[in-house]
């Protein structure tokens, strides 16, 4: 563990803890490595989502009700 890592307490469901222990034992990764990797993946997914939102920020907003009315008007519903 390097000096830049922070120690935290988390509470896992017993089945998740068991799965992490098994995976750590079967790989060369520690439970901390596995948890850090999962958190990093989740944050990267959020970053991708935020980027997509930013790209679409200039698009006109459509109210759901208007979309449904338009679908009905054109015989699609």
DSSP file (Angstrom, degrees, kcal/mol; ACC not computed):
  #  RESIDUE AA STRUCTURE BP1 BP2  ACC     N-H-->O    O-->H-N    N-H-->O    O-->H-N    TCO  KAPPA ALPHA  PHI   PSI    X-CA   Y-CA   Z-CA
    1    1 A X              0   0    0      0, 0.0     2,-0.1     0, 0.0     0, 0.0   0.000 360.0 360.0 360.0 128.1    0.0    0.0    0.0
    2    2 A X    >   -     0   0    0      1,-0.1     3,-1.4     0, 0.0     0, 0.0  -0.405 360.0-106.8 -86.8 166.7    1.4    3.4   -1.0
    3    3 A X  T 3  S+     0   0    0      1,-0.3    -1,-0.1    -2,-0.1     0, 0.0   0.706 115.3  62.7 -64.4 -20.3    1.3    6.6    1.0
    4    4 A X  T 3  S+     0   0    0      2,-0.1    -1,-0.3     0, 0.0     2,-0.2   0.618  82.9  96.5 -84.0 -10.8   -1.3    8.0   -1.4
    5    5 A X    <   -     0   0    0     -3,-1.4     2,-0.4     1,-0.0     0, 0.0  -0.500  66.7-140.9 -77.5 148.0   -3.9    5.3   -0.6
    6    6 A X        -     0   0    0     -2,-0.2     2,-0.5     2,-0.0    -2,-0.1  -0.894   9.1-131.7-110.4 139.4   -6.6    6.1    1.9
    7    7 A X        +     0   0    0     -2,-0.4     2,-0.3     2,-0.0     0, 0.0  -0.766  34.5 171.1 -88.5 131.2   -7.9    3.5    4.4
    8    8 A X        -     0   0    0     -2,-0.5     2,-0.5     2,-0.0    -2,-0.0  -0.919  30.9-127.1-135.4 161.0  -11.7    3.3    4.6
    9    9 A X        +     0   0    0     -2,-0.3     2,-0.3     2,-0.0    -2,-0.0  -0.956  30.9 174.6-110.1 126.5  -14.3    1.1    6.2
   10   10 A X        -     0   0    0     -2,-0.5     2,-0.6     2,-0.0    -2,-0.0  -0.930  25.1-135.7-126.8 154.8  -17.0   -0.3    4.0
   11   11 A X        -     0   0    0     -2,-0.3     2,-0.3     0, 0.0    -2,-0.0  -0.949  24.3-171.6-114.2 118.2  -19.7   -2.8    4.7
   12   12 A X        -     0   0    0     -2,-0.6     2,-0.1     2,-0.0    -2,-0.0  -0.782  31.8-105.0-106.8 149.6  -20.2   -5.6    2.2
   13   13 A X    >>  -     0   0    0     -2,-0.3     4,-2.3     1,-0.1     3,-0.9  -0.494  39.6-115.0 -64.1 143.3  -23.0   -8.1    2.0
   14   14 A X  H 3> S+     0   0    0      1,-0.3     4,-2.6     2,-0.2     5,-0.2   0.849 115.1  53.9 -53.6 -37.9  -21.5  -11.4    3.1
   15   15 A X  H 3> S+     0   0    0      1,-0.2     4,-2.0     2,-0.2    -1,-0.3   0.845 109.1  48.3 -68.8 -31.6  -21.9  -13.0   -0.3
   16   16 A X  H <> S+     0   0    0     -3,-0.9     4,-2.5     2,-0.2    -2,-0.2   0.902 111.8  49.4 -71.9 -40.7  -20.0  -10.2   -2.0
   17   17 A X  H  X S+     0   0    0     -4,-2.3     4,-2.5     2,-0.2    -2,-0.2   0.925 111.5  49.3 -62.3 -43.9  -17.2  -10.4    0.6
   18   18 A X  H  X S+     0   0    0     -4,-2.6     4,-2.4    -5,-0.2    -1,-0.2   0.925 111.3  49.3 -60.4 -45.3  -17.0  -14.2    0.0
   19   19 A X  H  X S+     0   0    0     -4,-2.0     4,-2.7     1,-0.2    -1,-0.2   0.901 111.4  49.5 -62.5 -41.2  -16.9  -13.7   -3.8
   20   20 A X  H  X S+     0   0    0     -4,-2.5     4,-2.8     2,-0.2     5,-0.2   0.908 110.0  50.9 -64.4 -41.6  -14.1  -11.1   -3.4
   21   21 A X  H  X S+     0   0    0     -4,-2.5     4,-2.1     2,-0.2    -2,-0.2   0.915 112.6  46.4 -62.0 -42.3  -12.1  -13.3   -1.2
   22   22 A X  H  X S+     0   0    0     -4,-2.4     4,-1.9     2,-0.2    -2,-0.2   0.937 113.9  47.5 -65.5 -46.1  -12.4  -16.2   -3.7
   23   23 A X  H  X S+     0   0    0     -4,-2.7     4,-1.1     1,-0.2     6,-0.3   0.909 112.3  49.9 -62.8 -41.2  -11.5  -14.0   -6.6
   24   24 A X  H  < S+     0   0    0     -4,-2.8     3,-0.4     1,-0.2    -1,-0.2   0.897 110.9  49.8 -63.4 -39.7   -8.5  -12.5   -4.8
   25   25 A X  H  < S+     0   0    0     -4,-2.1    -1,-0.2     1,-0.2    -2,-0.2   0.833 113.2  46.3 -67.9 -31.5   -7.3  -16.0   -3.9
   26   26 A X  H  < S+     0   0    0     -4,-1.9    -1,-0.2    -5,-0.1     2,-0.2   0.583 117.3  44.0 -88.1 -11.0   -7.6  -17.2   -7.5
   27   27 A X  S  < S-     0   0    0     -4,-1.1     0, 0.0    -3,-0.4     0, 0.0  -0.632  89.4-108.2-121.7-178.9   -5.9  -14.1   -9.0
   28   28 A X  S    S+     0   0    0     -2,-0.2     2,-0.3     2,-0.1    -4,-0.1   0.207  87.6 100.6 -94.2  15.3   -2.9  -12.0   -8.2
   29   29 A X        -     0   0    0     -6,-0.3    -2,-0.3    -5,-0.2     2,-0.1  -0.766  66.6-132.6-105.8 146.9   -5.1   -9.2   -7.0
   30   30 A X     >  -     0   0    0     -2,-0.3     4,-2.3     1,-0.1     5,-0.2  -0.425  32.0-105.9 -84.2 167.6   -5.9   -8.2   -3.4
   31   31 A X  H  > S+     0   0    0      1,-0.2     4,-2.6     2,-0.2     5,-0.2   0.909 124.7  54.0 -58.5 -41.6   -9.5   -7.4   -2.3
   32   32 A X  H  > S+     0   0    0      1,-0.2     4,-2.8     2,-0.2    -1,-0.2   0.912 107.3  50.3 -59.4 -43.1   -8.4   -3.7   -2.3
   33   33 A X  H  > S+     0   0    0      1,-0.2     4,-2.3     2,-0.2    -1,-0.2   0.925 111.7  48.0 -60.6 -44.4   -7.2   -4.0   -5.9
   34   34 A X  H  X S+     0   0    0     -4,-2.3     4,-2.1     2,-0.2    -2,-0.2   0.906 113.7  46.0 -64.5 -42.4  -10.5   -5.6   -7.0
   35   35 A X  H  X S+     0   0    0     -4,-2.6     4,-2.5     2,-0.2     5,-0.2   0.924 112.5  50.6 -67.3 -44.1  -12.6   -2.9   -5.2
   36   36 A X  H  X S+     0   0    0     -4,-2.8     4,-2.5    -5,-0.2    -2,-0.2   0.898 110.6  50.4 -59.5 -40.7  -10.5   -0.1   -6.6
   37   37 A X  H  X S+     0   0    0     -4,-2.3     4,-2.4    -5,-0.2    -1,-0.2   0.906 110.7  48.3 -63.9 -43.0  -10.9   -1.5  -10.1
   38   38 A X  H  X S+     0   0    0     -4,-2.1     4,-2.1     2,-0.2    -2,-0.2   0.901 112.6  48.2 -65.5 -41.1  -14.7   -1.8   -9.7
   39   39 A X  H  X S+     0   0    0     -4,-2.5     4,-2.4     2,-0.2    -2,-0.2   0.912 110.9  51.3 -65.4 -42.0  -14.9    1.8   -8.4
   40   40 A X  H  X S+     0   0    0     -4,-2.5     4,-2.4    -5,-0.2    -2,-0.2   0.924 109.7  49.6 -61.3 -44.6  -12.7    3.1  -11.3
   41   41 A X  H  X S+     0   0    0     -4,-2.4     4,-2.1     1,-0.2    -1,-0.2   0.911 111.1  49.5 -60.4 -43.0  -14.9    1.3  -13.9
   42   42 A X  H  X S+     0   0    0     -4,-2.1     4,-1.9     1,-0.2    -1,-0.2   0.907 112.0  47.6 -64.0 -41.7  -18.1    2.8  -12.3
   43   43 A X  H  X S+     0   0    0     -4,-2.4     4,-2.2     2,-0.2    -1,-0.2   0.867 109.7  53.1 -68.4 -36.3  -16.5    6.3  -12.3
   44   44 A X  H  X S+     0   0    0     -4,-2.4     4,-2.2     2,-0.2    -1,-0.2   0.893 107.3  52.0 -64.8 -39.2  -15.4    5.9  -16.0
   45   45 A X  H  X S+     0   0    0     -4,-2.1     4,-2.3     1,-0.2    -2,-0.2   0.911 109.5  49.9 -61.4 -42.0  -18.9    4.9  -16.9
   46   46 A X  H  X S+     0   0    0     -4,-1.9     4,-2.8     1,-0.2    -2,-0.2   0.907 108.7  52.4 -62.1 -41.6  -20.2    8.1  -15.2
   47   47 A X  H  X S+     0   0    0     -4,-2.2     4,-2.2     2,-0.2    -2,-0.2   0.897 109.4  49.1 -62.8 -40.5  -17.6   10.2  -17.1
   48   48 A X  H  X S+     0   0    0     -4,-2.2     4,-2.1     2,-0.2    -1,-0.2   0.923 111.9  49.0 -63.9 -44.4  -18.7    8.7  -20.4
   49   49 A X  H  X S+     0   0    0     -4,-2.3     4,-2.3     1,-0.2    -2,-0.2   0.923 111.0  49.7 -60.9 -45.0  -22.4    9.5  -19.5
   50   50 A X  H  X S+     0   0    0     -4,-2.8     4,-2.4     1,-0.2    -1,-0.2   0.885 109.3  52.2 -62.7 -38.8  -21.5   13.1  -18.6
   51   51 A X  H  X S+     0   0    0     -4,-2.2     4,-2.2     2,-0.2    -1,-0.2   0.911 109.0  49.9 -63.2 -41.9  -19.6   13.6  -21.8
   52   52 A X  H  X S+     0   0    0     -4,-2.1     4,-1.4     2,-0.2    -2,-0.2   0.908 110.4  50.3 -63.6 -41.7  -22.6   12.4  -23.8
   53   53 A X  H  < S+     0   0    0     -4,-2.3     4,-0.4     1,-0.2     3,-0.2   0.917 109.9  50.6 -61.6 -42.9  -24.9   14.8  -21.9
   54   54 A X  H >< S+     0   0    0     -4,-2.4     3,-1.0     1,-0.2     4,-0.3   0.894 107.9  52.6 -63.3 -39.9  -22.5   17.6  -22.6
   55   55 A X  H 3< S+     0   0    0     -4,-2.2     3,-0.4     1,-0.2    -1,-0.2   0.817 114.6  42.6 -64.7 -30.4  -22.5   16.8  -26.3
   56   56 A X  T >< S+     0   0    0     -4,-1.4     3,-1.8    -3,-0.2    -1,-0.2   0.366  82.5 104.4 -97.3   4.6  -26.3   16.9  -26.4
   57   57 A X  T <  S+     0   0    0     -3,-1.0    -1,-0.2    -4,-0.4    -2,-0.1   0.805  79.2  52.0 -59.1 -31.3  -26.7   20.0  -24.2
   58   58 A X  T 3  S+     0   0    0     -3,-0.4    -1,-0.3    -4,-0.3    -2,-0.1   0.544  85.5 107.3 -84.4  -6.3  -27.5   22.2  -27.2
   59   59 A X  S <  S-     0   0    0     -3,-1.8     2,-0.0     1,-0.1    -3,-0.0  -0.396  81.3 -99.4 -71.9 148.5  -30.3   19.9  -28.5
   60   60 A X        -     0   0    0      1,-0.1     2,-0.3    -2,-0.1    -1,-0.1  -0.368  38.0-115.4 -66.4 146.9  -33.9   21.1  -28.1
   61   61 A X        -     0   0    0     -3,-0.1     2,-0.5    -2,-0.0    -1,-0.1  -0.639  25.6-156.2 -83.5 139.3  -35.8   19.6  -25.2
   62   62 A X        -     0   0    0     -2,-0.3     2,-0.3     4,-0.0     3,-0.0  -0.970  12.2-134.6-117.5 126.4  -38.7   17.4  -26.0
   63   63 A X     >  -     0   0    0     -2,-0.5     4,-1.9     1,-0.1     3,-0.4  -0.600  16.4-130.7 -76.2 138.4  -41.5   16.9  -23.6
   64   64 A X  H  > S+     0   0    0     -2,-0.3     4,-2.4     1,-0.2     5,-0.2   0.893 107.9  55.7 -55.3 -42.9  -42.5   13.3  -23.2
   65   65 A X  H  > S+     0   0    0      1,-0.2     4,-2.5     2,-0.2    -1,-0.2   0.880 106.1  51.0 -60.4 -38.7  -46.2   14.2  -23.6
   66   66 A X  H  > S+     0   0    0     -3,-0.4     4,-2.4     2,-0.2    -1,-0.2   0.886 109.2  50.6 -66.2 -38.7  -45.5   16.0  -26.9
   67   67 A X  H  X S+     0   0    0     -4,-1.9     4,-2.3     2,-0.2    -2,-0.2   0.923 111.4  47.6 -64.9 -44.0  -43.6   12.9  -28.3
   68   68 A X  H  X S+     0   0    0     -4,-2.4     4,-2.4     2,-0.2    -2,-0.2   0.926 111.9  50.0 -63.6 -44.8  -46.5   10.6  -27.4
   69   69 A X  H  X S+     0   0    0     -4,-2.5     4,-2.7     1,-0.2    -1,-0.2   0.910 111.0  49.9 -59.3 -41.9  -49.1   13.0  -29.0
   70   70 A X  H  X S+     0   0    0     -4,-2.4     4,-1.7     2,-0.2    -1,-0.2   0.902 109.3  50.8 -65.2 -40.9  -47.0   13.2  -32.1
   71   71 A X  H  <>S+     0   0    0     -4,-2.3     5,-3.0     2,-0.2     6,-0.8   0.914 112.9  46.4 -61.4 -43.1  -46.8    9.4  -32.3
   72   72 A X  H ><5S+     0   0    0     -4,-2.4     3,-1.8     4,-0.2    -2,-0.2   0.923 109.4  54.1 -63.9 -44.6  -50.5    9.1  -31.9
   73   73 A X  H 3<5S+     0   0    0     -4,-2.7    -1,-0.2     1,-0.3    -2,-0.2   0.834 110.9  46.5 -59.9 -33.8  -51.1   11.9  -34.5
   74   74 A X  T 3<5S-     0   0    0     -4,-1.7    -1,-0.3    -5,-0.2    -2,-0.2   0.241 117.6-111.9 -95.8  13.9  -49.0    9.9  -37.0
   75   75 A X  T < 5S+     0   0    0     -3,-1.8    -3,-0.2     1,-0.1    -2,-0.1   0.727  83.2 121.5  68.7  23.5  -50.7    6.6  -36.2
   76   76 A X      <       0   0    0     -5,-3.0    -4,-0.2    -6,-0.2    -5,-0.1   0.565 360.0 360.0 -94.8  -9.8  -47.7    5.0  -34.6
   77   77 A X              0   0    0     -6,-0.8    -5,-0.2    -5,-0.1    -1,-0.1   0.309 360.0 360.0-126.2 360.0  -49.5    4.4  -31.3
